[in-house]
Amino acid sequence: PQSRYFEIQIADDSEHRRKADEAAHGVGVYIRTTGQEDEESNAAVNADISNLAMGYLMMVIYASFILSRSRPKYSHSLLGIVSVISVGLSTFSAYGFCWFIGIKFNSV
Protein backbone atom coordinates (compact mmCIF):
# COMPACT_ATOMS: atom_id res chain seq x y z
CA PRO A 1 0.00 0.00 0.00
CA GLN A 2 2.79 2.44 0.82
CA SER A 3 4.62 1.79 -2.45
CA ARG A 4 1.33 2.16 -4.31
CA TYR A 5 0.78 5.57 -2.72
CA PHE A 6 4.35 6.52 -3.62
CA GLU A 7 3.79 5.55 -7.28
CA ILE A 8 0.61 7.61 -7.45
CA GLN A 9 2.37 10.59 -5.88
CA ILE A 10 5.31 10.33 -8.32
CA ALA A 11 2.96 9.96 -11.29
CA ASP A 12 0.94 13.04 -10.31
CA ASP A 13 4.08 15.08 -9.66
CA SER A 14 5.67 14.05 -12.96
CA GLU A 15 2.48 14.91 -14.84
CA HIS A 16 2.50 18.46 -13.44
CA ARG A 17 6.19 18.86 -14.29
CA ARG A 18 5.67 17.48 -17.79
CA LYS A 19 2.91 19.99 -18.50
CA ALA A 20 5.02 22.87 -17.18
CA ASP A 21 8.07 21.81 -19.24
CA GLU A 22 5.99 21.28 -22.33
CA ALA A 23 4.43 24.74 -22.00
CA ALA A 24 7.80 26.41 -21.36
CA HIS A 25 10.10 24.53 -23.74
CA GLY A 26 7.81 22.64 -26.09
CA VAL A 27 9.22 19.30 -24.91
CA GLY A 28 7.55 16.97 -22.43
CA VAL A 29 9.10 14.09 -20.51
CA TYR A 30 6.84 11.14 -19.77
CA ILE A 31 7.48 8.94 -16.74
CA ARG A 32 5.77 5.57 -16.53
CA THR A 33 5.38 3.46 -13.42
CA THR A 34 4.28 -0.12 -13.03
CA GLY A 35 1.12 0.96 -11.26
CA GLN A 36 0.14 3.23 -14.14
CA GLU A 37 0.62 0.43 -16.65
CA ASP A 38 -1.48 -1.94 -14.56
CA GLU A 39 -4.25 0.63 -14.22
CA GLU A 40 -4.31 1.35 -17.95
CA SER A 41 -4.30 -2.30 -18.98
CA ASN A 42 -7.04 -3.16 -16.48
CA ALA A 43 -9.14 -0.22 -17.66
CA ALA A 44 -8.73 -1.31 -21.28
CA VAL A 45 -9.66 -4.92 -20.56
CA ASN A 46 -12.62 -3.99 -18.36
CA ALA A 47 -13.93 -1.74 -21.10
CA ASP A 48 -13.75 -4.62 -23.60
CA ILE A 49 -15.50 -7.26 -21.49
CA SER A 50 -18.93 -6.07 -22.59
CA ASN A 51 -17.72 -6.06 -26.21
CA LEU A 52 -16.56 -9.67 -25.83
CA ALA A 53 -19.91 -10.77 -24.43
CA MET A 54 -21.72 -8.89 -27.20
CA GLY A 55 -19.50 -10.58 -29.79
CA TYR A 56 -20.36 -14.06 -28.51
CA LEU A 57 -24.04 -13.17 -28.46
CA MET A 58 -23.86 -11.90 -32.04
CA MET A 59 -22.08 -15.11 -33.12
CA VAL A 60 -24.84 -17.22 -31.57
CA ILE A 61 -27.57 -15.16 -33.24
CA TYR A 62 -25.77 -15.21 -36.61
CA ALA A 63 -25.11 -18.95 -36.48
CA SER A 64 -28.70 -19.67 -35.47
CA PHE A 65 -30.10 -17.47 -38.22
CA ILE A 66 -27.83 -18.70 -41.02
CA LEU A 67 -28.13 -22.38 -40.15
CA SER A 68 -31.88 -22.38 -39.54
CA ARG A 69 -34.31 -23.72 -42.08
CA SER A 70 -38.05 -23.53 -42.34
CA ARG A 71 -38.38 -27.22 -41.54
CA PRO A 72 -37.05 -28.14 -38.07
CA LYS A 73 -35.95 -31.56 -39.30
CA TYR A 74 -33.32 -29.97 -41.58
CA SER A 75 -32.39 -27.04 -39.34
CA HIS A 76 -28.80 -26.87 -38.07
CA SER A 77 -29.18 -23.90 -35.74
CA LEU A 78 -28.41 -26.04 -32.67
CA LEU A 79 -25.15 -27.05 -34.34
CA GLY A 80 -24.18 -23.38 -34.66
CA ILE A 81 -24.99 -22.66 -31.02
CA VAL A 82 -23.03 -25.68 -29.82
CA SER A 83 -20.03 -24.72 -31.97
CA VAL A 84 -19.93 -21.20 -30.46
CA ILE A 85 -20.18 -22.71 -26.97
CA SER A 86 -17.34 -25.07 -27.90
CA VAL A 87 -15.12 -22.13 -28.84
CA GLY A 88 -15.87 -20.45 -25.50
CA LEU A 89 -15.16 -23.60 -23.51
CA SER A 90 -11.89 -24.20 -25.35
CA THR A 91 -10.77 -20.65 -24.55
CA PHE A 92 -11.58 -21.10 -20.87
CA SER A 93 -9.87 -24.51 -20.75
CA ALA A 94 -6.70 -23.09 -22.36
CA TYR A 95 -6.52 -20.38 -19.69
CA GLY A 96 -7.18 -22.96 -16.98
CA PHE A 97 -4.48 -25.29 -18.27
CA CYS A 98 -1.92 -22.47 -18.44
CA TRP A 99 -2.80 -21.47 -14.90
CA PHE A 100 -2.51 -25.09 -13.75
CA ILE A 101 1.01 -25.59 -15.14
CA GLY A 102 2.15 -22.20 -13.80
CA ILE A 103 2.33 -19.98 -16.88
CA LYS A 104 1.77 -16.43 -15.73
CA PHE A 105 -0.36 -14.16 -17.86
CA ASN A 106 -1.97 -10.79 -17.37
CA SER A 107 -5.38 -9.54 -18.37
CA VAL A 108 -4.07 -8.07 -21.63
C-alpha positions as CSV (number, residue, x, y, z in Angstrom):
1,P,0.0,0.0,0.0
2,Q,2.8,2.4,0.8
3,S,4.6,1.8,-2.5
4,R,1.3,2.2,-4.3
5,Y,0.8,5.6,-2.7
6,F,4.4,6.5,-3.6
7,E,3.8,5.6,-7.3
8,I,0.6,7.6,-7.5
9,Q,2.4,10.6,-5.9
10,I,5.3,10.3,-8.3
11,A,3.0,10.0,-11.3
12,D,0.9,13.0,-10.3
13,D,4.1,15.1,-9.7
14,S,5.7,14.0,-13.0
15,E,2.5,14.9,-14.8
16,H,2.5,18.5,-13.4
17,R,6.2,18.9,-14.3
18,R,5.7,17.5,-17.8
19,K,2.9,20.0,-18.5
20,A,5.0,22.9,-17.2
21,D,8.1,21.8,-19.2
22,E,6.0,21.3,-22.3
23,A,4.4,24.7,-22.0
24,A,7.8,26.4,-21.4
25,H,10.1,24.5,-23.7
26,G,7.8,22.6,-26.1
27,V,9.2,19.3,-24.9
28,G,7.5,17.0,-22.4
29,V,9.1,14.1,-20.5
30,Y,6.8,11.1,-19.8
31,I,7.5,8.9,-16.7
32,R,5.8,5.6,-16.5
33,T,5.4,3.5,-13.4
34,T,4.3,-0.1,-13.0
35,G,1.1,1.0,-11.3
36,Q,0.1,3.2,-14.1
37,E,0.6,0.4,-16.7
38,D,-1.5,-1.9,-14.6
39,E,-4.3,0.6,-14.2
40,E,-4.3,1.4,-17.9
41,S,-4.3,-2.3,-19.0
42,N,-7.0,-3.2,-16.5
43,A,-9.1,-0.2,-17.7
44,A,-8.7,-1.3,-21.3
45,V,-9.7,-4.9,-20.6
46,N,-12.6,-4.0,-18.4
47,A,-13.9,-1.7,-21.1
48,D,-13.8,-4.6,-23.6
49,I,-15.5,-7.3,-21.5
50,S,-18.9,-6.1,-22.6
51,N,-17.7,-6.1,-26.2
52,L,-16.6,-9.7,-25.8
53,A,-19.9,-10.8,-24.4
54,M,-21.7,-8.9,-27.2
55,G,-19.5,-10.6,-29.8
56,Y,-20.4,-14.1,-28.5
57,L,-24.0,-13.2,-28.5
58,M,-23.9,-11.9,-32.0
59,M,-22.1,-15.1,-33.1
60,V,-24.8,-17.2,-31.6
61,I,-27.6,-15.2,-33.2
62,Y,-25.8,-15.2,-36.6
63,A,-25.1,-19.0,-36.5
64,S,-28.7,-19.7,-35.5
65,F,-30.1,-17.5,-38.2
66,I,-27.8,-18.7,-41.0
67,L,-28.1,-22.4,-40.2
68,S,-31.9,-22.4,-39.5
69,R,-34.3,-23.7,-42.1
70,S,-38.0,-23.5,-42.3
71,R,-38.4,-27.2,-41.5
72,P,-37.0,-28.1,-38.1
73,K,-35.9,-31.6,-39.3
74,Y,-33.3,-30.0,-41.6
75,S,-32.4,-27.0,-39.3
76,H,-28.8,-26.9,-38.1
77,S,-29.2,-23.9,-35.7
78,L,-28.4,-26.0,-32.7
79,L,-25.1,-27.1,-34.3
80,G,-24.2,-23.4,-34.7
81,I,-25.0,-22.7,-31.0
82,V,-23.0,-25.7,-29.8
83,S,-20.0,-24.7,-32.0
84,V,-19.9,-21.2,-30.5
85,I,-20.2,-22.7,-27.0
86,S,-17.3,-25.1,-27.9
87,V,-15.1,-22.1,-28.8
88,G,-15.9,-20.4,-25.5
89,L,-15.2,-23.6,-23.5
90,S,-11.9,-24.2,-25.3
91,T,-10.8,-20.7,-24.6
92,F,-11.6,-21.1,-20.9
93,S,-9.9,-24.5,-20.7
94,A,-6.7,-23.1,-22.4
95,Y,-6.5,-20.4,-19.7
96,G,-7.2,-23.0,-17.0
97,F,-4.5,-25.3,-18.3
98,C,-1.9,-22.5,-18.4
99,W,-2.8,-21.5,-14.9
100,F,-2.5,-25.1,-13.7
101,I,1.0,-25.6,-15.1
102,G,2.1,-22.2,-13.8
103,I,2.3,-20.0,-16.9
104,K,1.8,-16.4,-15.7
105,F,-0.4,-14.2,-17.9
106,N,-2.0,-10.8,-17.4
107,S,-5.4,-9.5,-18.4
108,V,-4.1,-8.1,-21.6
